[in-house]
Amino acid sequence: MKRQEVLNKLGFSVPENKQKRVIIHSDVKNEADDHFAIMHHLLTPYIDVKGIIAGHFEWMSSMLPQFAKQKGISLEEVEVLTRDTIAARGTTMELSYNEGHKLLELAEIEDIPLYRGSSYEITDKNKLPESEGADFIIKEAMKEDDRPLYVALLGCTTDLAIAYLKEPKIADRLTAIWIGGGDYPDGGFEFNLQQDVEAARILFASPIKIWQVPKATYKTMEISLAELMKYVKPCGEIGRYLCEQMLSFRDRVFGFPGSEKRDFPHGESWCLGDNPTVSVLLQGEDRVCWHMEKAPIINDDMSYSANPDGKEIRVYDSIDTRMSMSDMFSKLELC
């Protein structure tokens, strides 16, 4: 069915001139939280979802040689140990693409287009990877439409960076909402930034308006598995799948070498860290807290260095987690 038919079940609508255009960019097969954020976007009538771009999560496979060296074992042994948790190099975007199709099918939404992003991170700005998703961003950004356009980045920034390098005119025609980057002022390791550090540097140096939700802020979107079993699992096939895929991913991560020494994942909770891409659009500005920051220089170790000449970006310090979670639960139940 069409997305609007699903949204009609909410019992209310939002006038078109109040809606925001959004392109969702997600490495949906990378982890277990993207699924919830995608569904939250799709079930929010304030958001006119123009399309979904499947993103890569290549950094995990690219780190295997380093992991083998640290453990003092061969690369072949590491590949055997991680074959159930880490995808082969060059395959991750396609995994996200297939998972995106599955999610839309389970949600019974047939009119939202899905695009393939780049299969790899950016290594040479003069030789950009192919990206259907980047071309779609350019096409949508260059349309004449009075409603603002946002690109919700739930993972890497690769495809938006490619789009900007191919067509710099998009810079003043959209806003990037990025779940990623370390905490200020120092930065440091962060999962989404690690996927393509060069792409993040390109965006920070570009004129593109950026709303950044850094690690400490998105980590507050903690939810218990019991809450998911109570509020999400009963919501039809899609509700069951959202919960089942999370438990399955959690179990795979438990089996990753060295996981017994880490505090992630927890036994009974998870972080729905991508949902703030909905929250910052849905919630009034008096219910979120942000400050303006000079876009820093991102070092190779993902730490930040001050950049007095950098552009101003919006950095979120807090999110209304109660409203975010309750809104998602309610929409899943109603729809």
LUMVO-417661 format. One line per 3 residues: for each residue x, z, y of C-alpha. Coordinates in nm, 4 decimals. Layout:
<pts>
X:Z:Y | ...
</pts>
This chain:
<pts>
0.0000:0.0000:0.0000 | 0.1029:-0.0210:0.3636 | 0.2649:0.2777:0.5308
-0.0271:0.3079:0.7712 | -0.2651:0.3574:0.4786 | -0.0566:0.6551:0.3697
-0.0405:0.7934:0.7244 | -0.4201:0.7695:0.7578 | -0.4422:1.0605:0.5124
-0.2958:1.2908:0.7773 | -0.6228:1.2839:0.9706 | -0.4585:1.2091:1.3065
-0.2630:0.9297:1.4686 | -0.0118:0.8781:1.7509 | -0.0644:0.6068:2.0168
0.1809:0.3198:1.9832 | 0.3208:0.3720:2.3326 | 0.4200:0.7269:2.2342
0.6022:0.6213:1.9195 | 0.9795:0.5927:1.8798 | 1.1331:0.3043:1.6849
1.3705:0.4313:1.4168 | 1.6091:0.2657:1.1727 | 1.7028:0.4994:0.8879
2.0570:0.4680:0.7522 | 2.1087:0.6642:0.4320 | 2.3554:0.7036:0.1461
2.0516:0.8163:-0.0490 | 2.2154:0.8196:-0.3931 | 2.5092:1.0245:-0.2722
2.3400:1.3634:-0.2710 | 1.9989:1.5249:-0.3095 | 1.8868:1.5865:0.0474
1.8558:1.2305:0.1856 | 1.5388:1.1748:-0.0158 | 1.3580:1.4524:0.1715
1.4678:1.3254:0.5126 | 1.3607:0.9684:0.4339 | 1.0174:1.0859:0.3223
0.9842:1.3064:0.6293 | 1.0534:1.0042:0.8524 | 0.8078:0.7869:0.6599
0.5282:1.0457:0.6854 | 0.5738:1.1070:1.0598 | 0.3438:0.8800:1.2647
0.5391:0.9548:1.5836 | 0.8191:0.7529:1.4224 | 0.7793:0.3775:1.3770
1.0196:0.3156:1.0890 | 1.1516:-0.0379:1.1332 | 1.3624:-0.0397:0.8181
1.5997:0.1494:0.5909 | 1.9678:0.0623:0.5449 | 2.1442:0.1634:0.2244
2.4807:0.3184:0.3057 | 2.7941:0.3572:0.0970 | 2.9638:0.6829:-0.0024
3.2997:0.5413:-0.1002 | 3.5226:0.8266:0.0054 | 3.4658:1.0217:-0.3179
3.6044:0.7499:-0.5430 | 3.8857:0.6705:-0.2989 | 4.0062:1.0330:-0.3216
4.0519:1.0305:-0.6997 | 4.4260:0.9482:-0.6914 | 4.4834:1.2426:-0.4540
4.2740:1.4681:-0.6782 | 4.4773:1.3620:-0.9847 | 4.8015:1.4414:-0.8031
4.6771:1.7846:-0.6975 | 4.5720:1.8686:-1.0542 | 4.8863:1.7228:-1.2104
4.6918:1.4951:-1.4441 | 4.6622:1.1194:-1.4798 | 4.4121:0.9095:-1.2874
4.2589:0.8041:-1.6192 | 4.1923:1.1690:-1.7064 | 4.0318:1.2311:-1.3666
3.8076:0.9273:-1.4072 | 3.6880:1.0622:-1.7425 | 3.6262:1.4087:-1.5946
3.4296:1.2722:-1.2989 | 3.2491:0.9725:-1.4476 | 2.9117:1.1546:-1.4397
2.9511:1.2715:-1.0788 | 3.1503:1.0024:-0.8963 | 3.0590:0.6338:-0.8941
3.3152:0.3571:-0.9401 | 3.4784:0.2159:-0.6265 | 3.2691:-0.0518:-0.4564
2.9389:0.0383:-0.6258 | 2.7996:0.3192:-0.4114 | 2.6049:0.1164:-0.1562
2.4238:-0.0691:-0.4330 | 2.3354:0.2645:-0.5923 | 2.1838:0.3750:-0.2608
1.9973:0.0442:-0.2325 | 1.8429:0.0821:-0.5787 | 1.7533:0.4455:-0.5086
1.5868:0.3415:-0.1833 | 1.3695:0.0979:-0.3733 | 1.2754:0.3681:-0.6222
1.1798:0.6107:-0.3473 | 0.9570:0.3580:-0.1703 | 0.7936:0.2631:-0.4999
0.7157:0.6258:-0.5873 | 0.5806:0.6802:-0.2368 | 0.3635:0.3667:-0.2842
0.4854:0.2238:0.0465 | 0.5460:-0.1487:0.0217 | 0.5893:-0.2711:0.3797
0.9107:-0.0978:0.4905 | 1.2094:-0.3359:0.4574 | 1.5261:-0.2161:0.2839
1.8665:-0.3640:0.3688 | 2.2093:-0.3516:0.2101 | 2.4804:-0.1946:0.4223
2.8543:-0.2407:0.3846 | 3.0024:-0.1705:0.0427 | 3.3178:-0.0237:0.1955
3.4426:0.1746:0.4930 | 3.6086:0.0013:0.7892 | 3.9819:-0.0496:0.7402
4.0442:-0.3383:0.9827 | 3.8370:-0.3944:1.2979 | 3.9384:-0.7602:1.2912
3.8120:-0.8102:0.9370 | 3.4762:-0.6375:0.9122 | 3.2927:-0.5910:0.5794
2.9728:-0.7848:0.5230 | 2.6654:-0.5847:0.6215 | 2.3071:-0.7039:0.6122
2.2158:-0.3683:0.7647 | 2.4434:-0.4208:1.0656 | 2.2804:-0.7582:1.1306
1.9385:-0.5923:1.1153 | 2.0441:-0.3277:1.3694 | 2.1537:-0.6042:1.6071
1.8287:-0.7969:1.5601 | 1.6099:-0.4911:1.6229 | 1.8184:-0.3680:1.9167
1.7979:-0.7033:2.0945 | 1.4178:-0.7224:2.0675 | 1.2107:-0.6821:2.3799
1.0249:-0.3562:2.3203 | 0.9597:-0.0814:2.5745 | 0.9766:0.1878:2.3078
1.3226:0.3439:2.2600 | 1.5218:0.2658:1.9452 | 1.7092:0.5266:1.7428
1.9407:0.4793:1.4460 | 1.9152:0.7876:1.2243 | 2.2493:0.8186:1.0441
2.2169:1.0435:0.7385 | 2.5672:0.9684:0.6121 | 2.8476:0.7363:0.7187
2.8532:0.5553:1.0537 | 2.9962:0.2326:0.9087 | 2.7098:-0.0087:0.9612
2.6318:0.0917:1.3181 | 3.0011:0.0581:1.4037 | 3.0050:-0.2902:1.2486
2.6925:-0.3838:1.4448 | 2.8530:-0.2686:1.7701 | 3.1777:-0.4569:1.7048
2.9800:-0.7725:1.6263 | 2.7478:-0.7387:1.9257 | 2.8595:-0.4912:2.1964
2.5387:-0.5589:2.3944 | 2.3465:-0.3235:2.1634 | 2.5309:-0.0249:2.3136
2.2777:0.0408:2.5890 | 1.9760:-0.0510:2.3772 | 1.9752:0.2303:2.1189
2.0628:0.5942:2.0531 | 2.2525:0.7089:1.7434 | 2.1418:1.0360:1.5827
2.4249:1.1385:1.3523 | 2.4285:1.4139:1.0932 | 2.8023:1.4671:1.0760
3.1273:1.5889:1.2191 | 3.2923:1.9289:1.2218 | 3.2063:2.2121:1.4559
3.3268:2.2366:1.8129 | 3.5807:2.2781:1.9514 | 3.8153:2.2312:1.6549
3.6386:1.9976:1.4128 | 3.7793:1.9763:1.0616 | 3.6644:1.8488:0.7236
3.3052:1.7317:0.7103 | 3.1383:1.5318:0.4350 | 2.9808:1.2472:0.6339
3.2749:1.2033:0.8697 | 3.5096:1.1768:0.5727 | 3.3221:0.8700:0.4490
3.4476:0.6565:0.7379 | 3.6607:0.8273:1.0021 | 3.7455:0.4964:1.1692
3.3785:0.4081:1.2153 | 3.3113:0.7435:1.3821 | 3.6058:0.6840:1.6152
3.4611:0.3454:1.7091 | 3.1235:0.4979:1.7970 | 3.2752:0.7881:1.9915
3.4810:0.5410:2.1960 | 3.1855:0.3047:2.2509 | 2.9214:0.3289:2.5261
2.6525:0.4015:2.2619 | 2.4480:0.7131:2.3358 | 2.5091:0.9696:2.0605
2.3119:1.2762:1.9552 | 2.5351:1.4625:1.7094 | 2.4156:1.7317:1.4679
2.7430:1.8891:1.3497 | 2.8089:2.0832:1.0323 | 2.7218:2.4369:1.1449
2.3857:2.3183:1.2804 | 2.2677:2.1054:0.9897 | 2.3767:2.3763:0.7463
2.0995:2.5992:0.8836 | 1.8446:2.3767:0.7070 | 1.8714:2.5949:0.3960
1.5797:2.6040:0.1552 | 1.5209:2.7853:-0.1708 | 1.4469:2.5979:-0.4909
1.1413:2.8203:-0.5373 | 1.0009:2.6876:-0.2086 | 1.0502:2.3315:-0.3296
0.8798:2.4082:-0.6609 | 0.5846:2.5630:-0.4767 | 0.5373:2.3238:-0.1866
0.6890:1.9903:-0.2887 | 0.6667:1.9474:-0.6655 | 0.2813:1.9469:-0.6736
0.2701:1.6535:-0.4275 | 0.2187:1.3712:-0.6759 | 0.4835:1.1552:-0.8375
0.7014:1.1535:-0.5275 | 0.6935:1.5338:-0.5044 | 0.7946:1.5717:-0.8660
1.0765:1.3238:-0.8267 | 1.2118:1.4853:-0.5098 | 1.2503:1.8134:-0.6980
1.3704:1.6666:-1.0262 | 1.6464:1.4595:-0.8648 | 1.7675:1.7651:-0.6734
1.7917:1.9783:-0.9877 | 1.9619:1.6929:-1.1717 | 2.2203:1.6475:-0.8967
2.2816:2.0213:-0.8785 | 2.3505:2.0304:-1.2514 | 2.5959:1.7391:-1.2241
2.7840:1.9121:-0.9437 | 2.8025:2.2295:-1.1530 | 2.9964:2.0206:-1.4058
3.2513:1.8874:-1.1559 | 3.6073:2.0153:-1.2174 | 3.6735:2.3244:-1.0076
3.3093:2.3845:-0.9140 | 3.3179:2.7327:-1.0671 | 3.5565:2.8390:-0.7887
3.3366:2.7132:-0.5044 | 3.0244:2.8526:-0.3429 | 2.8544:2.5108:-0.3600
2.6074:2.4444:-0.4927 | 2.4304:2.7801:-0.4916 | 2.2188:2.8663:-0.7895
1.8856:2.8884:-0.6076 | 1.9129:2.7117:-0.2743 | 2.0068:2.3827:-0.1139
2.0643:2.2453:0.2333 | 1.8248:1.9746:0.3564 | 2.0858:1.8842:0.6132
1.9566:1.5350:0.6953 | 1.6109:1.6435:0.8111 | 1.7266:1.7190:1.1682
1.7151:1.3417:1.2317 | 1.3380:1.3969:1.2287 | 1.3489:1.7358:1.4005
1.5296:1.6220:1.7154 | 1.2637:1.3540:1.7716 | 0.9600:1.5581:1.6710
1.0314:1.8922:1.8365 | 1.0026:1.9584:2.2064 | 1.3340:2.0046:2.3823
1.2554:2.3696:2.4509 | 1.2589:2.4341:2.0737 | 1.6020:2.2876:2.0134
1.9269:2.3846:2.1764 | 2.1969:2.1345:2.2677 | 2.4819:2.0893:2.5104
2.6750:1.7956:2.6471 | 3.0292:1.7525:2.5221 | 3.3075:1.5071:2.5969
3.3395:1.2889:2.2855 | 3.6631:1.4149:2.1274 | 3.9481:1.2241:1.9702
3.9068:1.2431:1.5914 | 4.2390:1.3027:1.4179 | 4.3294:1.1870:1.0686
4.2571:1.5357:0.9280 | 3.9132:1.5236:1.0988 | 4.0104:1.7869:1.3540
3.9173:1.7241:1.7177 | 4.1472:1.6834:2.0140 | 4.0119:1.7136:2.3661
3.9509:1.3845:2.5425 | 3.8970:1.4365:2.9177 | 3.8188:1.0664:2.9556
3.5638:1.0619:2.6736 | 3.1964:0.9840:2.7281 | 2.9379:1.2612:2.7252
2.7529:1.3079:2.3962 | 2.4670:1.5415:2.3090 | 2.5667:1.8047:2.0510
2.2924:2.0108:1.8883 | 2.3536:2.3842:1.8529 | 2.0289:2.4736:1.6756
1.7175:2.3234:1.5175 | 1.3698:2.4708:1.4771 | 1.4007:2.5030:1.1008
1.0589:2.6646:1.0533 | 0.8725:2.3785:1.2154 | 1.0897:2.1190:1.0382
1.0256:2.2556:0.6898 | 0.6589:2.3373:0.7432 | 0.5920:1.9958:0.8922
0.7517:1.8200:0.5947 | 0.5650:2.0355:0.3400 | 0.2323:1.9738:0.5154
0.2776:1.5968:0.5368 | 0.3746:1.5686:0.1705 | 0.0675:1.7683:0.0699
-0.1736:1.5771:0.2958 | -0.0414:1.2333:0.2053
</pts>
